[in-house]
Amino acid sequence: MAAIITNQFRILNSNNLVAGIASTESNNYYMFVGLPNSNEIDSNWDVATPSPIDNFDQYNEIWDSIIALKKINQSDVSKVVRKSIWTSGTTYDMYRHDYSVNNPAPNSGATHLYDANFYVVNSDYRVYICINNGYDGVDFTSGKPSLDEPTFIDLEPRAAGLSGDGYLWKYLYTIKPNDLIKFESTNYISVPSNWSTNTSVASVRDHTQVSQQIKTVLIEDRGEGYTENTYNNVPIKGDGTGATCSIVVGADQKIASITVTNGGSGYTYGTVDLESANVTNSVSDKDAEFTVIIPPPGGHGYDIYRELGATKTLIYSRLENDDIDPDFITGNQFSRVGIIKNPTFYNSSSLLTKQKASAAYALKLTGLTTSTTFTVDSEITQTVGVASTAVGKVLSWNNNTGVVKYWQERKLFISTQRDAYDNPISPRYGYKQYEFTPSPQTGGSLTIFGGSNNLAIQTTFGSSSNPGVSTEINNFTYYLGQSFVQGVAFPEVQKYSGDILYVDNRPSVTRSSNQKEDIKIILQF
């Protein structure tokens, strides 16, 4: 049985994602970064980055390595379409409703409208549809090179200049500067949000109130034996009403040109009715043939997402170094980005709502000196009881605040290695994962090992009724980004909560205090 998933279904999915992100009462989406030690996992990671694995075990491993999350707001998401920059001398496709395997676009070879080069963005970031590409049914059945850059914002299609290249362009919209910053990429341009209610494009949209207007009729066969003349008000018949055209017959008794003079309304198919306008020929079997180009549902400009094929969504996020809420650490790297839907607050079933959230653990230490250091990705340990050791891997260290952030990598507790006899090799710290604690059991200690000198947890910093969120040193307030109780801070987000929707393993990116990262995720449906 033959079946397809249509592009309209893909457009619907893109629309639903954008609507879901906007609906913050029921859904919250977050971008995350993680995996600070990818080169330990695979020394060739940055050269040949492995593809993510899609299974439940991998989801848990991803959660273990998440560093921080940032909320995706409505202003951070946009539908996008393929970028096609107007370039002089390029022969573009024109809009047609009937591209297919049997009728490919003559210049791009596309077998579907959305793969054809039928629209452009100009140097002023205005977007236009090509209504006619110089096709004349005689010498230029594939169109002509475009010579005049369209720059106008008229509502009706027209030529862009005086070169006579034969192009007719329809203006759609102008990309806003803020959208350029956030959503432009090498291959895609943004489409205005909320097209049906967007006031900035209302004139284009409202101009289509008379829907399904015919804009173009193409000559497929000029025919023979017609009387030289100009014939006006030639009707276009079909399921719509009111469309007419003007036909010119040349001295060679063939159709020379056809121009739509009234677009009418309501057409989903049409034919040129030569007979009722007394445009007859004297040569049998040499009738002229035409193709009436049918606009997209509602007409050109009515639904920009369906017209341009907005099957992709771009999600934007910027990582900044924020002294108020320093969740995205510096001095280390990340090698994975992704999207999570509806994670919850730590140790809660309530949806996470913070704009940024740390997924790391942290300790506030005392006893440090000016030379105290913790090397990123190295191990720290605490004896929490007899034969019981908590272990973590350093994410970041701040010698001013005495805060070390860490994560607990599962391979420290679960071994997948085997010896020469195929027996599992026990991990160094056993099979139980212990948490660092300000209240060790008998035989335990507050001492944290792993830095340049041994330190202790500052158990006097923060309480359950008054958590420590900042510290003041030399009249300067340092915000810690997490709430400390007795010197220990847990993640702000509950591990393994929500749904991981997207994962992208990347070559490692090292973050420093003087840089920002723009992350753009393009989802294709």
C-alpha positions in Angstrom: 0.0 0.0 0.0 1.5 3.4 -1.0 1.3 6.3 1.4 3.2 9.5 2.3 3.6 11.8 5.2 2.8 15.1 3.6 4.7 18.3 4.0 1.6 19.9 5.5 1.9 17.4 8.3 5.5 18.5 8.9 4.4 22.1 8.9 1.7 21.2 11.4 4.3 19.6 13.7 6.5 22.7 13.5 3.5 24.9 14.3 2.6 22.7 17.3 6.2 22.9 18.7 6.2 26.7 18.5 2.7 26.8 20.1 3.8 24.4 22.8 6.8 26.6 23.8 4.4 29.6 23.9 2.1 27.7 26.2 4.1 28.1 29.4 1.1 27.2 31.7 1.3 23.5 30.7 4.7 23.1 29.1 8.3 24.3 29.8 11.1 23.6 27.4 14.8 23.9 28.3 18.1 23.9 26.3 20.9 22.2 28.2 24.6 21.8 27.9 26.6 18.9 29.3 29.3 16.3 29.0 32.4 18.2 30.1 34.9 15.3 29.7 34.2 14.0 26.2 37.8 13.4 25.4 38.1 11.0 28.4 35.2 9.0 26.8 36.7 9.1 23.4 40.1 10.6 22.6 39.0 11.1 19.0 35.7 12.8 20.0 36.6 16.2 18.6 37.7 14.8 15.2 35.0 12.1 14.7 32.2 13.0 17.1 30.0 10.0 17.7 26.3 10.0 17.1 23.9 10.0 20.1 22.2 6.8 21.0 18.4 6.8 21.4 17.5 4.6 24.3 16.6 4.9 27.9 20.0 4.0 29.2 21.5 6.9 27.1 18.8 9.3 28.5 20.0 8.5 32.0 23.7 9.0 31.1 22.8 12.3 29.4 21.1 13.5 32.6 24.1 12.5 34.7 26.4 14.7 32.6 24.2 17.8 32.3 25.8 21.0 33.6 23.0 23.6 33.3 19.7 24.4 31.6 18.3 27.6 30.1 14.6 28.1 29.5 13.4 28.4 26.0 10.9 31.3 25.8 8.4 32.2 23.1 10.9 34.9 21.8 13.6 32.2 21.4 11.9 30.1 18.7 11.0 30.8 15.1 9.9 28.9 12.1 12.5 29.0 9.4 12.8 28.2 5.7 15.7 27.6 3.4 17.8 30.7 2.6 17.9 31.7 -1.1 19.8 35.0 -1.5 19.0 37.0 -4.7 22.0 37.0 -7.0 22.2 38.8 -10.3 22.4 36.4 -13.2 20.7 33.5 -11.5 17.8 31.8 -13.2 15.2 31.1 -10.5 12.3 28.8 -10.5 8.9 30.4 -10.4 6.0 29.5 -8.1 4.0 26.6 -9.5 1.4 24.5 -7.8 2.2 21.4 -9.8 5.9 20.5 -9.4 6.3 16.7 -9.1 8.5 13.9 -10.3 6.7 14.1 -13.6 7.0 17.9 -13.7 10.2 19.0 -12.0 11.3 22.6 -11.7 13.3 23.3 -14.8 16.2 25.1 -13.2 16.7 23.5 -9.7 15.3 20.1 -10.8 13.2 20.1 -7.6 10.3 17.6 -7.6 8.4 19.5 -5.0 7.6 23.2 -4.6 9.4 23.5 -1.3 12.7 22.3 -2.8 12.5 24.7 -5.7 14.2 28.1 -5.8 11.0 30.1 -6.1 11.6 32.8 -3.5 14.6 35.0 -2.6 15.8 37.3 0.2 17.3 40.5 -1.0 20.2 42.6 0.4 17.7 44.5 2.6 16.4 41.2 4.0 13.1 41.5 2.2 11.5 38.3 1.0 9.8 37.8 -2.4 8.1 35.0 -4.3 8.9 34.7 -8.0 5.5 34.8 -9.8 7.2 34.6 -13.2 10.8 34.0 -14.1 10.8 35.3 -17.6 9.1 32.2 -19.0 7.4 33.1 -22.3 6.5 29.8 -23.8 8.7 30.5 -26.9 12.4 31.1 -26.3 12.6 30.9 -22.6 10.6 28.0 -21.4 12.9 27.6 -18.4 13.0 31.3 -17.6 15.7 33.9 -17.9 18.5 35.1 -15.7 17.3 37.6 -13.1 18.9 41.0 -13.5 16.9 43.4 -11.4 17.0 42.9 -7.6 13.5 43.3 -6.1 13.4 46.0 -3.5 9.8 47.3 -3.6 7.1 46.6 -0.9 4.1 47.0 -3.3 1.3 44.6 -2.6 0.7 43.5 -6.2 3.3 41.5 -8.1 5.4 43.5 -10.5 8.8 43.8 -12.2 11.7 44.8 -10.1 13.4 47.1 -12.7 13.8 48.1 -16.3 16.1 45.5 -17.6 13.2 43.5 -19.3 14.3 40.3 -17.6 10.6 39.2 -17.5 10.5 38.6 -13.8 7.5 39.3 -11.7 8.0 39.3 -7.9 5.5 39.3 -5.0 6.7 41.0 -1.8 6.0 39.0 1.4 7.8 40.4 4.4 11.0 42.0 5.8 13.1 40.1 8.4 13.4 42.2 11.5 16.9 43.1 12.8 16.3 41.2 16.1 15.2 38.1 14.2 18.4 38.4 12.1 20.5 38.3 15.2 18.7 35.3 16.8 17.5 33.2 13.9 19.5 33.7 10.8 21.9 30.9 10.0 24.1 29.8 7.1 21.3 28.0 5.4 18.0 29.4 6.9 16.0 32.6 7.3 13.3 33.2 9.8 9.6 33.6 9.1 7.4 36.1 11.1 5.6 34.6 14.1 1.9 34.5 14.4 1.4 35.4 10.7 -2.4 35.4 10.9 -2.4 38.1 13.6 1.0 39.8 13.1 0.3 43.5 12.7 3.6 44.2 11.0 2.5 42.0 8.0 -1.2 42.9 8.1 -1.1 44.7 4.8 0.3 41.7 2.9 -2.1 39.3 4.6 -5.2 41.5 4.4 -4.5 42.0 0.7 -5.4 38.4 0.1 -8.9 38.7 1.4 -10.1 37.8 -2.1 -8.6 34.3 -2.0 -7.3 32.1 -4.8 -6.7 34.9 -7.2 -5.0 33.9 -10.5 -1.8 35.7 -11.0 -0.1 33.8 -13.9 -1.0 31.8 -16.9 1.7 30.1 -18.9 1.9 29.3 -22.6 2.7 25.7 -23.1 2.0 25.5 -26.8 1.6 28.7 -29.0 -0.7 26.9 -31.4 -1.1 27.9 -35.1 -3.5 29.6 -37.4 -4.8 32.4 -35.1 -5.8 35.8 -36.4 -3.3 38.5 -35.4 -4.9 40.7 -32.8 -5.1 41.6 -29.1 -8.0 39.9 -27.4 -9.1 41.4 -24.1 -11.4 40.0 -21.4 -10.7 36.3 -22.3 -12.3 34.4 -19.5 -10.6 31.9 -17.3 -13.0 29.1 -16.5 -12.9 26.8 -13.6 -14.3 26.4 -10.1 -13.7 30.1 -9.4 -15.2 33.2 -10.8 -14.2 36.5 -12.5 -10.7 35.8 -13.8 -9.9 37.2 -17.2 -6.8 37.6 -19.3 -5.5 39.5 -22.4 -4.0 37.5 -25.3 -1.8 38.8 -28.0 -1.5 36.9 -31.3 1.5 37.8 -33.4 2.0 38.2 -37.1 3.1 34.5 -37.3 -0.5 33.6 -36.2 0.7 32.1 -33.0 0.0 33.1 -29.4 2.7 35.7 -28.5 1.7 36.5 -24.9 -0.9 36.2 -22.2 -1.5 38.5 -19.3 -3.9 38.1 -16.4 -6.1 41.2 -16.2 -8.4 40.2 -13.4 -7.4 37.5 -10.9 -11.0 36.6 -9.9 -11.4 34.5 -6.8 -11.9 30.9 -5.6 -9.9 29.0 -8.2 -8.4 25.5 -7.5 -8.2 24.8 -11.2 -8.7 26.8 -14.4 -8.6 26.8 -18.2 -8.4 29.6 -20.7 -11.7 29.8 -22.7 -10.5 30.9 -26.1 -13.7 29.9 -27.8 -16.0 32.2 -25.9 -13.8 35.1 -26.8 -13.7 34.1 -30.5 -10.0 33.4 -30.4 -10.1 30.6 -32.9 -7.6 29.0 -35.2 -7.8 27.8 -38.8 -5.3 24.9 -38.4 -6.8 21.7 -37.0 -4.9 19.9 -34.2 -2.8 23.0 -33.6 -4.7 24.5 -30.6 -2.8 26.6 -28.1 -2.3 25.1 -24.7 -2.0 27.0 -21.4 -1.3 26.2 -17.7 -3.2 28.3 -15.2 -1.0 28.6 -12.1 -3.1 28.1 -9.0 -2.0 30.1 -5.9 -1.6 28.3 -2.5 -4.7 27.9 -0.3 -6.0 31.4 0.5 -3.8 33.1 -2.0 -0.3 34.4 -2.1 0.6 35.8 1.4 -2.4 34.3 3.2 -0.5 31.6 5.0 3.3 32.1 4.7 4.1 28.9 6.5 2.3 26.8 3.9 3.4 28.9 1.0 7.1 28.8 1.8 7.1 25.3 3.4 8.1 26.1 7.0 8.8 22.5 8.1 11.7 23.6 10.3 12.0 25.3 13.6 15.0 27.2 15.0 15.6 27.4 18.7 18.0 30.1 19.9 19.8 30.3 23.2 22.7 32.5 24.4 25.1 31.5 27.1 26.4 34.4 29.1 28.6 34.7 32.1 26.2 36.1 34.7 27.5 37.1 38.1 23.9 37.1 39.4 23.2 33.5 38.4 26.4 31.7 37.4 24.9 28.4 36.4 26.9 28.1 33.1 30.4 27.5 34.4 33.6 28.8 32.8 37.0 27.2 32.7 35.7 23.9 31.5 34.0 22.6 28.4 30.8 21.1 27.1 30.4 18.6 24.3 26.6 18.1 24.2 23.6 20.3 23.8 20.0 19.3 23.8 16.3 20.1 24.6 14.3 18.8 27.5 10.5 19.2 27.9 9.0 19.6 31.4 11.8 18.9 33.8 10.9 19.4 37.4 12.4 21.2 40.4 14.9 19.2 42.5 13.1 16.7 44.7 9.7 17.9 43.5 7.0 17.0 41.0 6.4 20.7 40.1 7.5 21.9 36.7 10.8 23.8 36.6 10.1 27.5 35.8 13.4 29.2 36.5 15.0 31.0 33.5 18.3 29.2 34.3 19.0 26.2 36.4 22.1 24.4 37.6 22.3 20.6 37.3 25.5 20.4 39.2 26.2 19.7 42.8 28.4 22.1 44.8 30.4 22.4 48.0 31.4 25.5 50.0 34.8 24.7 51.4 36.8 26.3 54.2 40.6 26.2 54.9 41.7 27.3 51.5 44.7 29.4 50.7 45.5 31.8 47.9 47.2 28.9 46.0 44.4 26.3 46.5 43.3 24.8 43.2 41.1 22.0 41.9 41.8 20.8 38.4 38.7 20.5 36.2 37.7 16.9 35.4 39.8 15.6 38.3 38.2 13.6 41.1 37.3 14.8 44.6 36.4 12.4 47.4 35.0 12.4 50.9 35.0 9.5 53.4 31.3 9.5 54.5 31.5 6.4 56.6 33.4 3.2 57.1 34.3 1.8 53.7 32.0 4.4 52.2 33.4 7.1 49.8 31.6 9.8 48.0 33.3 10.8 44.7 32.7 13.4 42.1 34.4 15.0 39.2 35.3 18.7 39.3 33.3 21.0 37.0 34.6 24.3 38.2 36.5 25.9 41.1 36.3 29.5 42.4 39.1 30.3 44.8 37.4 33.6 45.8 34.2 31.9 47.0 35.6 28.5 47.9 32.9 26.8 45.8 33.7 23.7 43.9 31.0 22.4 41.5 31.0 18.7 40.6 29.1 15.9 39.0 29.0 12.2 39.6 29.9 10.2 36.6 28.4 6.7 36.6 31.5 4.9 35.4 33.0 5.6 38.8 30.4 3.3 40.3 29.4 0.9 37.4 32.1 -0.8 35.4 31.6 -1.9 31.8 35.3 -3.1 31.5 36.2 -6.8 31.5 39.5 -8.6 32.1 41.2 -11.0 29.8 38.9 -13.8 31.0 35.7 -11.7 30.3 35.1 -11.1 34.0 33.7 -7.7 35.0 36.4 -5.4 36.5 35.1 -3.8 39.7 35.0 0.0 39.6 37.3 1.8 42.1 34.5 3.1 44.3 32.2 0.2 44.4 28.7 -0.1 43.1 27.0 2.4 45.5 26.9 6.1 44.7 27.3 8.2 47.9 26.5 11.9 48.3 28.9 14.4 49.8 27.5 15.3 53.2 28.0 17.8 56.1 27.0 15.0 58.4 29.3 12.0 57.8 28.6 8.7 59.6 30.9 7.1 62.2 34.3 6.7 60.5 33.6 9.5 58.1 35.1 13.0 57.8 34.3 16.5 56.5 37.6 16.5 54.6 37.5 16.9 50.8 40.4 15.3 49.0 41.5 16.0 45.5 42.6 19.6 45.5 46.1 21.0 46.0 45.4 20.8 49.7 42.8 19.1 51.8 39.8 21.2 52.8 36.7 20.8 54.8 33.0 21.5 54.0 32.0 24.8 55.6 29.0 23.5 57.5 28.2 26.9 59.0 27.3 28.3 55.6 23.5 28.3 55.1 20.7 26.5 56.9 17.4 25.0 55.8 15.6 28.1 57.0 18.2 30.5 55.6 20.1 28.9 52.7 23.3 30.5 51.6 23.0 32.0 48.1 25.8 34.6 48.1 29.0 35.5 50.0 30.6 38.9 50.6 34.4 39.2 50.3 36.2 42.5 50.5 32.9 44.4 50.1 32.1 42.6 46.9 29.1 40.2 46.8 29.5 36.9 44.9 26.3 35.2 43.9 26.7 31.4 43.9 23.8 30.4 41.7 22.6 27.7 44.1 21.2 27.4 47.6 23.6 26.0 50.2 22.6 24.3 53.4 25.5 23.5 55.7 27.9 24.1 52.8 26.3 21.7 50.4 24.1 22.6 47.4 22.1 20.2 45.3 21.0 20.6 41.7 18.1 23.0 41.0 16.5 20.4 38.6 15.5 16.9 39.3 17.6 14.4 37.4 15.8 12.0 35.0 12.7 14.2 34.9 10.8 15.4 31.8 11.4 14.2 28.3 14.7 14.5 26.4 13.6 15.6 22.9 16.8 16.4 21.2 20.5 15.5 21.7 23.4 16.8 19.7 27.0 15.6 20.4 29.4 18.3 19.4 33.2 18.9 19.3 34.1 20.2 22.7 33.6 24.0 23.4 35.8 25.5 26.2 34.0 28.3 28.0 35.9 31.3 29.4 34.8 34.3 31.4 35.1 36.7 28.5 33.1 34.9 25.9 29.5 34.2 25.0 28.0 31.4 22.9 25.0 31.6 20.6 23.4 28.2 20.3 21.0 27.6 17.4 19.2 24.3 17.1 17.3 23.6 13.9 14.6 20.9 14.2 13.4 19.4 10.9 10.0 17.7 10.8 
